[in-house]
Amino acid sequence: MSDAGAMLAALLALALPGSAAAQDHAAAAQDHAPADHGAAAGEVPAIVPSPIACPAVPAPLPGELAAWNRRVPLAAAQDPAAAALLAPGVAIDAALIPSPQVRYALAPKKPGASASFGGLYRFSVATAGHYRVALGAAAWIDVIPAPAASAASLPSIAHGHGPDCSGIRKMVDFALEPGDYLLQIAASPDATLPLLVTPLP
């Protein structure tokens, strides 16, 4: 075979997908292709933490949160004058209403979108001390001394998250004196919000 014929045969072998020469060429190209590790060259792949494996039987909660798993349903009000009575130490599943329907005593700093939920509750404090509001979602809350018409929202003294696997998304602490208070809830993503107001030891 002439030199021109040999070159044509080699080119045809590479062009035919099923030929041994073509497969060898593809395998070699694959061996030298850059590996795809989910990040561009020079970037460090993001480290995704493993989710916490919660036990089948939840661990006991601290004494001040022990009522969390014994919640009872209680509907929120849309007007301060009709605010539902919330007993400290009793956990509830708050049945909220669409935020645009709530007539807040004070405008929340984070009112939430029109598709969010909120509501109003009232509670009484008999003994001065620190009190915690525990929530099952990242809603916005205000604690306002009654009568709310002439009061400002109280500053919180601490923030935090609940114990792992407890379902407590947010905890806010307040220093309260004996008296009556209005609890405003705003910007809840869900219509049902687990909630507990409890005295701290």
N, C-alpha and C positions, 0 to 999 in steps of 0.2 A: 504494500500500500504506500502511495506517495506521502510526502510530508503534509501536503494540503488535505489529503483524505484522512490522515490520522487526526489532524486538528479538528476537522469537521465532525468526526466520530466522537471525539472527547466532548465537544460542545453539545452535541445531541444527548450524550449520556447525562450531562449536568442538567439539561433542560427537562428531561423526562422525570416526572415526580416519582415514579415507581422504581427508577433505576438505583442500583447500589451506590453509584457515585453521587447521585443527588441526595440520597439519604445520609451518606457520610458527610457531605458538605453541610447539610442542615444541622446534623448533630454537633459538628464542630462549632457552627455559629451559635448554637444554644449553649454550649459549654462556656463560651466566652461572653455571653450576654450578661449585663449587670443584674444582680439579684434585686428583687423588689421587696424591700423590708417595710413598706408602708410610709416611708419618708423620703424626701428628696435628698440628693447627695449633700453631705455636710450638715444635715439636720439630725438632731437626736430624737428618736421615736418617743412619743409621749408615754409616760408610765401610767397605766390605768389601775387604780387600787382595786384589790379584790373586794367584793361585797362582803359585809359581815354576815356570817352564818348564824342566824338566830335559832336558839334552842326551841324544840317543840313545846316545852313547858316554860313560859316566861319566868325570868328570875324575879324574886320578890322586889317590890319597889320600896324606896325609903318611906318611913312612916308618914311624912307629910304628903306623899303622893299615893299612898296605899289605896285611896278611893278611886283612882284613875280607871281601874278595870271594872268598876261597879257603877257605870254611868246610867243615868236615867234621861229620857227625852224631855226637853223643855223648850218651848217656842220663844223666840226673841220677839220684842215689840218694835214697832216702827216709829213710836213717839215716846219721848222721855216720860210723859205723864202716865203712860201705860206700861212702863218697863217691868218685865217679869222679875219676880223675887228669886234671887239666887242665894242659896245658903252656903257660907264658907265651909269647906270640908266635904261638900257633896259634889261629885263630878257629874257632868251632864253631856248629852249630845245636843248641842245647841242647834235648833232648827232656824236657820237664818232666812232672810228675805232679800230680794234683789236690791242692791245698793241704792239705785235711784229712788226707791220707795221709802227709804229711811230718812226721818227728819232728825238729824243729829243735833244735840244741844250745842256742841262746838264742832266746827268743821274739822274733820280728821286731816292730819298732815299728809296721809296717804289714803285718799278715799277709794282708790281702786278704779278699775274700768267699769263701764256700764254693765258688763257681764259678770261682775263680782257680786259677793253677798255680804250682808252685814246685819246688824241688829243691836238692840239695847236691853240691858239687864240692870238691876239694882241689887245691892247687897249692903248689909249692916256689919259694922265692926264693934264688938263690945270691949275688946282689950287692945290697947296700943301695942304695936309691934310691927314686924316685917311680914308682909303677905306676898304670896306668889300667885301669879296667873299663869297657868300652864295651858298650852294650846296644841291641838293636833295638826295644825297647818300654820303657814307663815302669814297669818292675818295681822292687821294693825289694830292695836287696842289703845284706848284712853281710859284712865280712871279719873273721875271728876267728883269732887265733894258736892254733896247736895246742900242747898238748892243749886242745880247746875246752871241756872240762868245767870248767876252772879259769880261763878267760879271758873278757874282755869284748870286745864289738865295737869295732873300731878307728875313731877319728874320721876322716872324710875331710878332705882339704886343699883340694879344689876340685871344682866341679860345672860341667857345661856340656852343650851339644848338639853333635852331630857336624856335619861340613860339610854344606851344602845338597846334597840329592839323593843322599847317601851311604847312607841307610837307618839311620844311627846316631841313635837317638832320645835317648840319655842317656849321659853320660860322668862317671865319678866317679874321682877320683884319691886315692891313699893313699901315705903314706911308710912303706915296709916295710924291715925288717931281714932278714938271712938267716934262713931258717927255713921251717917248714911252716904253711900257712894253710888254713882252711875258708872256702869261699865259699857263703853262704846266699842263695838266691833266693826271693822271695815276691811275691805280688800281681801276677803276670804275667797279662795278659788272654788270652794265647794259650798253647797247649801247646808250641809251638816258639818258641824265643827265640834270635835271633842274639846271640852273645856273644864277647868277646875280652878277655883279660887280657894287657897288654903293658907292658914297661918303657918309660919316657920317656927321651928323650935328655938 
